[in-house]
Amino acid sequence: MSIARVALIASARFPITEPFAGGLEAHTWGLARALTRRGHRVELFAAPGSDPVLETRELPVRRAVLSPAARADASMPSHTWMEEHHAYLGLMLDLARDGERRFDVVHNNSLHYLPVAMASALSIPVITTLHTPPTPWLESAIQTSDACPVVFTAVSRCTASAWQQTVPEALVVRNGIDTDFWTPGSGGPGLVWSGRMVPEKGPHLAIRAARAAGVPLRLAGPVSDEQYFETQVAPLLGGGVQYVGHLGRKELAQLVGRAAAALVTPSWDEPYGLVVAEALACGTPVCGFDRGALAEILTPDCGLLAPPGDVAALAELIPRAMRLGRRDARRRAETFCSLERTADDYTALYEEVRR
């Protein structure tokens, strides 16, 4: 294995540190550590304040300083949009100037369009991982030239299929979790749900299913949509349903490991489902909706899936899911969801694109 100098592009909005803003940040954190352990020289482009334990050099995130006249212009987008645009524009211009002296490969894990749109300006290979269903901005960026020079990977077959029209040859490299950290727990009498508190993750549906099944439920995760949380989730709390807050990895692993089963209730086509892998690694079977990539991860001996959005069907499956074998769940995580396998696949891809 040859050592690669990797520019790892992440979110310019959220620092890559605990407690993670979402699965994308958690994945980037784990991948950076796994690549560094293999001896690769990783430099991370992410929001300031990212975790120093990553042992990577943080690339600068430049903020735009706009005049009062510019901010008052009718074309002025949101402050967040403008900051992200400026940060990625500055990064790509820097890489275009002298990136080949510092890096062997650029690995884009962000959701922003500029690393793809400006890839042709770079003299080093660019890999972009598709973490979401298609977005108009990214599809537009891919089509800016007749032959987009970017090598694309997708985090699941489901995600690769969703991008088929624009990216017909995306390689599937599934996300992974550190199975040395996410270790089997003792189980317990209740259920757990974890993730961002947003409509597409469906925590309100998990609560309704748990109530219908008569099983207590604890929920954990950042409140990313305050209006949704206050109107759709908070009124359902109490009476055996508890929101325990936004937890760090250690506390979250303990919570998941002490549950009889994990509920996963996407209201969108889940591109991968990192919370599924985390639950399985903790020996906790999964009960969820059959959306997106969940069916790729789960097998009948470690998880059960109800039709999308069918709360009654999900509630009926909960008692069966709670009786599934915890060893089977852990075994699935070790063989299918390992971060080591993810890092191996990307190491091989880095080698291939450098030839």
Secondary structure, 3 states (H helix, E strand, C coil): CCCCEEEEECCCCCCCCCCCCCHHHHHHHHHHHHHHHCCCEEEEECCCCCCHHHCCEEECCCCCCCCHHHHHCCCCCCHHHHHHHHHHHHHHHHHHHHHHHHCCEEEECCCCCHHHHCHHHCCCCEEEEECCCCCHHHHHHHCCCCCCCCEEEECCHHHHHHCCCCCCCCEECCCCECCCCCCCCCCCCCEEEECCCCHHHCHHHHHHHHHHHCCCEEEECCCCCHHHHHHHHHHHCCCCEEECCCCCHHHHHHHHHCCCEEEECCCCCCCCCHHHHHHHHCCCCEEEECCCCHHHHCCCCCEEEECCCCHHHHHHHHHHHHCCCHHHHHHHHHHHCEHHHHHHHHHHHHHHHCC
